Amino acid sequence: MATMTDQYGTTGTLTLKWDPRNLEIRTMSVERTLEPLVLQVTTLVNSKDRDAKKKRPGKSKRASALVATVERATEIFIERGQTIAYENPEITQQMLTAVEEVRKAGAAMSLAAREFSEEPCASQVRGGMVRAARALLCAVTRLLILADMVDVHLLLNKLNTVENDLDKLKSASSQSELLESARQFGRSASELAAQAAKRQRELKEPRMKDELAAARAVLKKHSTMLLTASKVYVRHPELAAAKANRDYVLRAVCSAVDSISAVAKGQPIPVVGGNRPVEGPGELAQALDDFDERMVMEPLAYSELRTRPSLEERLESIISGAALMADSSCTRDERRERIVAECNAVRQALQDLLHEYMANTGKPEQSAGLERAIENMCRKTRDLRRQLRKAVVDHTNVPLLVLMEAARNGNEKEVEEYALVFTEHANKLVEVANLVCSMSNNEDGVKMVRHAAEHIESLCPQVTARPRSRVAQENAAAFARAWELAVKLLTDAVDDITTIDDFLAVSENHILEDVNKCVVALQEGDPDSLERTAGAIRGRASRVCSVVTQEMDNYEPCIYTKRVLEAVTVLRDQEEIYKDKKTNK
């Protein structure tokens, strides 16, 4: 028996290195095909034939009918297996061997089943049929898994073609050679994505399907960037930034190809770098949930020696996480003070609760004082959650446009200056995303935000531009579009795990703060500050309109949604009025 180091062989030639006794089914097509036969055989094996027991011993008409059905299903498997074998010369011999095993197992099953139909009450005959049924199902499963490997073989061949085209594109030394290599890569990548989509639909495991979908998206998204970045590198091989851009896109594409290969072969997905895990809910939200669950108990279950240190340790861990959030550069001073105050209030509420538990030790029921202490503790943890959620709702606008403008104008000094500001704001985006994740229990949403934040983090160093070169500016524009899409994806993912109530409350506070800044700017005669702050208000108002409109899509149309959308229209009209006045000036 060979060890299954690579169940689906090597790329290019289908060298079968698989364990024939390994019957793991990975695709829904194999499962669907096998299901009717399993049902028929199971029904036959489990048939008690109560009518035969009530009547005199004799033949079982029901069992005879089931035997005929199983025989016909086996014949169909044999016919289809032979067709696949002759259509795929690489696996003809292996498929015919598997077909022969099905034929033998089917004949044995037919004989055992007919004996059972003659003597349905004989336990020895039933046992023989059970063993024959098990052998038939195993043989058919092996045949189907081997047939499924044909699709995997086609996918691996497409992968091999893409890898060869990537090597040619990487080694291209002229623009004409690069364009030809890029065209070949585009065709092969499109074919690979189509074959991967077919495989994705068939896979059973959700995580594998997600990995294939993500890899296909990377291939599609990075095709244009790969061409523009390679053009710049061929034109300016002396520039370190050009090489870094090209290598970044190449790594992303190669990583996607490796992921598709791993999924096709049923191997673990390769981990790139030391990225943090993206699975699971937010750490701080999970810690708060656990604390809320553990702090409520019967008085008889309370132990001063065990319970007090455990609850105090858990709360201090939560407060440490809250302190990190409060100290974040994204957290406003006012919000920081409120978080600190809520942490102190939670500490005091816990001590009051523990005092009441001590006073109720040995009592079978909770006293009124203990019930009030538990209620107060729950209220304080809710207040802390609310302040922590509000601390992470604010979003950062990244000055990408000024960076691009400086690059187009050929001002290298401004490019470097704005690139530093851009990087700082991008880092804040990632920081905000991680803070949002820490306070969310939505596992799928957290996973999306963490994936988007990782993409932002890796893409940020590449979003730079070099002056006085058309191909360089085209490359910068491609990376800028990729950045804008990545930011939109991150924003949408964050919106999915942020409650509309928190968003509106924080947005209202920020708009009121900006209005006060406008008043101060008017009093001091500072038109620049007034214009910047007014722009911030318009941006926040537009964001509120967008988020609220999307939220209303989740409700059935009614008087409530109608009034909310009317209010959104009024707010948008005010924005348009301001824009018209500014244009007329």
N, C-alpha and C positions, 0 to 999 in steps of 0.2 A: 504493500500500500504506500503510495507516495504522500509526502507531507504537502498540505495545500498552501505552499508558499505564495502562489499566485493562481487563484482559482480559474482565472480567465486567460491564463497564458501570457505571452509577451506581445508587445505591440508589433504588428506587421504579420507575424505568422502565429497561427493559433496552436501553440504548443500546450497541450492539456496537462496541467499539473494539479490535479484535484483529487480529493478523497472521495471515492465512489460511495462511501457510507455516510458522507456529509449531505444531509437532505435539507439544508437551510433554503427556504424559499424567499427570495428577495423581491420578486415582482408580482404585481396583482394579476398579470395575464396568466402566469403559471398557476396561481391560486384559483383563479376563476375557471381555468380549464380543468383543474384537478377536482374541484368541488363537486360536480355532479357524480363523478365516479365514486368519490368518498361517500357521498350520501347513499348511492345505490348499494355499495358494498356494506356500509354500516347498517342499513335497513335489513339487508339479507342476513347479516351475522346476528343482529339483535332480534330477529323474528322469533317470537315465542310460539306462534301458530296455535293460539288458544282454541281455534275451531277444530284443529286436528286432535287436540287433547279431549275435547268434549265428545267428538265422534270416535268411531272405531279407528285404530291405527291404520294409516294409509298414506297416500301421496299428498303433498302440499301444493295446491294450485298456485298460491301466491308466491312461494319460493321459486317454483318453476318459471314463472313470468319474470321474476327479478334476475334469475340466472341468464335468461335470454337477453335481457337489457344490458347486463354487465358484459356479456360476450360481444354484443354489438359495439359497445363503447370501446372495448379493448381493440377490436378490429379497426376502428377509426383512428385510434392512437398509432397503431402499427402503420396504417396507410400514410398518415401525415408524417410520421417519423421517416419513412422511406423517401418521401418527396423531398423533405429537408436535406436528407443525406445526399441525394443525387444532385441537388441544387448547389451544394456547398462542398466542393472537392476536398477542402482542407480538413473537414471533419467526417468525411464519408464513412471511413472505417469505424470510428468511435460511435457514430450514430447507428450504423447497422448492427454493431455489437449490442447497443442499448435496445434497439428494436427487437433483436433476437431474445434478449432477456425478458422483454415484455411478452413476447409470443409464448415462451416457455411458462412464465408465471401465469399467463392467461389460461393456458391449457390446463395447468394444474388446478387453478381456481375453478375452472369450468367442471372438471371431473369431481372435485371435492364438493362443489355446490350441488351438483346433480345427485350425488350420494346423500347429501343432506336433505334434498327435496324428497328423496325416497324414504328417509328415516329421520324426520324432523325432531323426534324426541330422544335420539341417541346422543348422549353427551360426548362420547368419543368421536363420533362423526362431526359433531359441531366443532370440537377442538381442532380437528384436521382442517376444516374449512376456515377457521379463524387464522390459522398459520398460513394457509394459501392466500387468503385475502391480504394479510400483512405483506407477504412477498410481492403480490401484484401491485399494491399501492406504492411500495418502495421502488419497484422497477419502473413504473409509470412516472413517478416523481423524478427519478434520475434522467429519464428520457426527456422530460419537459425542461429540466434545468440545463441539460446539454443543448437543447434546442434554443433556449434563452441565450446561451453563450454566443450564438450566431450574431445576435444584435450587439452584444458586447464587442465581438470581434470587429464588426463594422465601425463601431464608435472608436475603438482603439486605432483602427486604420486611419480614420479622420484625424485623430490626435497626432499620429505619426506624421501625417502630411503637414499639419499646422506647425509642428516642431521644426520640420525641415525648412518650411517657409520663413519661420522666425529666424533661424540661423542665417539664411540668405539675406534677410532684411538687415540683420545686425551687422553683417560683414560688408554691406554695400558701401562702395567708396565714391560713387558718383551719383548725381541727381537722376540720370536716366536709369541706372541700375537700381537705384532706390525705388523709383516709381514702379518699375516692373515687378520688383519684389513685393512692394506694397499691394499691387493689384492681385498677385497670386495669393498673398496672405489674406486679403479681403474675401476672396472666393472660398478658400479653404476654411477660414474662420466661420463664414456664413453656413457652410455645409456642416461643420462641427456643431455649431449652435443648434441647427435643425435636428441633427441626430441626438444631441444631448437633451433637447426638448422632448423628443419621443421617449427616451429612456426615463426622463423625469416623470412623465405621466404614468409610467408603469411601476415605478418603485413603490414599495410599501412603507418604508421608514420615513417619517416626516423630515427628520434632520438631513437625511441624504437628499431628499427632494429640495430642501432649502439650499443646501450647498450647491447643487447643480444649477438652481435658478440664479444664485448669486454669481457663480462663475460665468454663466451665459451673459448676465448683465454687464460684467466687467469686460468681456470680449467685445460686446456691442459698443459700450461706452468709450473704450480706450482705442478703438481703431483709428479714429481721426487724430487723436492726440499722439498716437504712435507715429503716424506719418509726419505730422508737423514737427514733432520733437526730433525725429530722425533727419528731417531736412535741415534743421538748424545745426545739428551736430555735423552733418556732412559738409555744410557750408562753413561752419566755425568750429573745427575740431580742437582748436586751441583754447576754447572757452570751457572752463570747468562747469559753469552753470548749464551749458548746452548738453554736456555729457551727463550731468546729474538728471536733467529732464528726461533724456532718452532712456537712461538706465531705470528711472522710476517707473516709466510706463512699461518697459520691458519686464521688470520684476512683477508688476501687477498682472500682465498678460500671462507670463510663465506660471505664476501662482494659480491663476484661474485654470490653466491647462492641467497643472498638477492635481488640482481639486477634482476636475472631471475624470482624470485617469484613476485617482484613488476611489472615487465613487463607483466607477465602472468595474474596478477589480474587487470591490468590497473591502478595501483597506481603510485604515484610519485616515482621516483628513489631515494633511500636513499642517503643522502650526508654524506660522511665519513670525519670527521674532519672539519677544516675550510678552505678547499682548495679554491683557487681563481677560479672564473669562467673561463671556457676555450672557451666560445663562443665569436664570434665577432672579428673584425680586431684588429691590434696593436693600442695602445692608441696614441702613438706619430705620427704614420703614419696617423691615422684618424684626429688628430688635425691639421696636416699640410695640409691635403686635405680640411678640413673645412676652414682653413685660406685662402688658394688659391682661394676658391670659393667666399668667402665673401669680399675679397679685391678688386674685380673687380665689378664696378657699374657705372651707369650713373651719370654724374655730378649733375643732378637735385636731385638724391637720396641721395647725401652726406649731412650729418649733423655734424657740428663740435662738438655739444654737445653729440650726440649719437654715431656717427661712430668712431671718434678718440679714445675715451676710450675703446670701444668694441674691435677694432683691436689691440690696444696696449696691452690690457689685454690678448687677445688670444696669441699674439706673445710672451709675457713674460712667459706664461704658457709653450709654446713650448720650449723656451730657458731654462727654469728650467729643463724640461725633458732631453734636450740635455746636460745640465751641469751634471746631474746625470750619463748619459752615459759616458761623458768625464772623470768623477771622478772614474769610475769603475776600479777595479784592472786589468781587462782584456784589458783596452785601453792603447795603447802605448803612450809614451810621445809626439812623433811627431804628432800622430793623435789627441791627446788632444789639442795641440796648434792650429791645423787647425780647429777643431770644434769651439774653442773659437773665432778664427778670423772670421769664417763664421757667427757666432752668432752676432758679432759686425757689420758685413757687412749687415746682414738682418735688424738689428735695424736701421741702417742709411738709407737703401733703403726704409723702411717704412716711416720714417720721410720725405724723399724726395717725396714719393708718396702722403702723406697727404698734403704736401705743394702745390703740383700740383692740388689736389682736391679743396683746398681752392681757388686757383687762377682761377679755372674753375666753381666756384659756380654760379648757375643761368644760365649757358650756356647749350643749348640743345645737343651739340655734344662735343666729347673729342678733346682737342687740341693736337698738335704734341708732346708737352712737356709731357702731361699726358700719352699719349700712350707709350712714351719712359720710363716714370717712372714705368708704369705697367709692361712693358717688363723686365725692370731691376729688379723689385721686384720678378717676376717669376723666373728669372735666379738665383737670390740669394737664393731663397728657394730651387731650384733644387740643387745648390751647397751644401747647408746645408744637404739636403737629402743624397747626394752622400757621404759626409764625415761620416755621421751617419751610412749609410749602410756599408761602408768600416770598420768602427770601430767594427762591429759585425761579420765580416766574419771569423776572426781568430778562430781556434779550439784548444782545449787543449788536450794533450795526457796524459792519466792517468797511473801512474806507477803500474799497477796491477801485472805485472809479478814479480817484485822484492818483492812485498808483499807476493805472493804465495811461492816464493823460500825461503824466510826467514821462513815461516811457515813450509815448508817441512823439513827444516834443524833443526827445533826445537829451533830456536833462538828467544825466547820470547821478548827479548829487541828490536831486529830488527823489529819484528812484530809490536810492539807498535809504534816504530819510523816511519816505513813506513805507518802504518795505519793513522797516523796524516797527512802525506804528501798526501796519497790517498784521505782522506776526504777533504783536502784543494782543490785538483784538481777537485774532484767531484763537490764541491760547485761552482767552476768556470764554470764547464760544465753547471750547472743549470743557473748560471748568464748569460752566453753567450746565452743560449736558450731564456731566458726572454728578453734579449736585441734584439735578432733577431725578436722575436714576436712583440716588440714595433714598429719596423720599417716596418712591412709587412701589406699589404691590403688583402692578401690571407686568407680569413676566415677559409676555410677548412684546409689549411696548418698550420695556427696558432693554430688551435684546436689540430692537431696531435702533434705539437711541445710541446704544454703545457701539453698534456697527457703524452708524453714521458719524459718530464722534471720532472713531478710529480713522475713518476715511478722511475727515477734515484734518486731523492731526498729521497724517502722512502726506496729504496734498499741499498743505500750507507752504512748506519750503520751496515747492516747485512753482508757485504762482508769482513768478518774477518775470521781468521783461528786459530786453537789451535794445538800445537805441540804434537808429540808422541801419536797419536791415529789415527788408520786407518779410522774409521767411521767419525772422525772429518775432516780428510783430504778429504774424499769423499764428505762430506757436503760442505767443502770449494770449492771444484772443481765444484760442482753443482751451488753454488751461483756465482762463477766466470763466468761460462758459461752464467748464467742469466744476469750478469752484462754486459758481452760483447755483448749479443743480445740487451740489453736495450740501450747501447751506439750506436750500429749500427742503431737501430731504430731512435734514436734521431738525429744521423748524417744524415740519409736519409731524415728525416722530415725537418731538417734545410736546407738541399740542395734544397728541393722542393720550399722553399720560399726565396731562395737566388739567385740573378741573376748571370748568368755565367760571365758576364762582371766584376762585382764587385769582384767575387771570383778570377778570373785570375789576376786582377790588384793588389789585396792585396797579392796573392801568389807570384807574381813576385817581389813585394817590399820586402817581407820576405826572399825570396831566395837570393836576392841581398844583404840584410843585413847579412845573414848567410855567404855568400861568403866573405864579408869584414871581418867577424869574423875569418874565416879560414885563411885569409891572415895575420891577426894580430897574430893568434896562431902560424903560421909558423915562423913569425919574432921573436916571443918570445920563440920559442922552447917548446911549450906546447902541447905534443901529446894527452893528455886526452881531452883538450878543442877542439882540431882539430877533434878528433874522434866523440865527442858528436855533434858538429856542422855539420859535414859531414853526420851523421845519420839523423839530422833534415832536411837537404837538400834532402836526399833520400826519407824521409817520405813525404815531401811536393811535390816532383816530382811525387811520386807514387799516391798521392791524386789527383794531377792535371790530371794525365792520366786517373784515374778512373772517375772523374767528367766529363771530356771532352768526354770520350767514351760514357757515359750515355747520355750526351746532344746530341751527334750525332745520337743516336737512335730515337730522336724526329723528324729527318729530313728524307726526301726521299733521297735515294742514288744519288749523283751527283758529279761533279768535286770538289765542295767545301768540301763535307764530305770526299771524297777520300784523298784530300790533308791534311785535318786536322788529319785524322786517320794515315796517313803516318808520320806526325810530332810526333804523340803520339808513334808510333812504334820506331822512332829514340830515343825518350827520354827514353823509356823502355829499349832499347838496351844498352844505356849508363849505366843504373842502373845494368844490368846484367854483363856488362864488369867489373864494379867496384867490384861486388860481387865475380866474378871469380878470380880477382887479389887478393882480400882479402883472399879467400879460399886457393890459391896457397901459400900464405905467411905462 
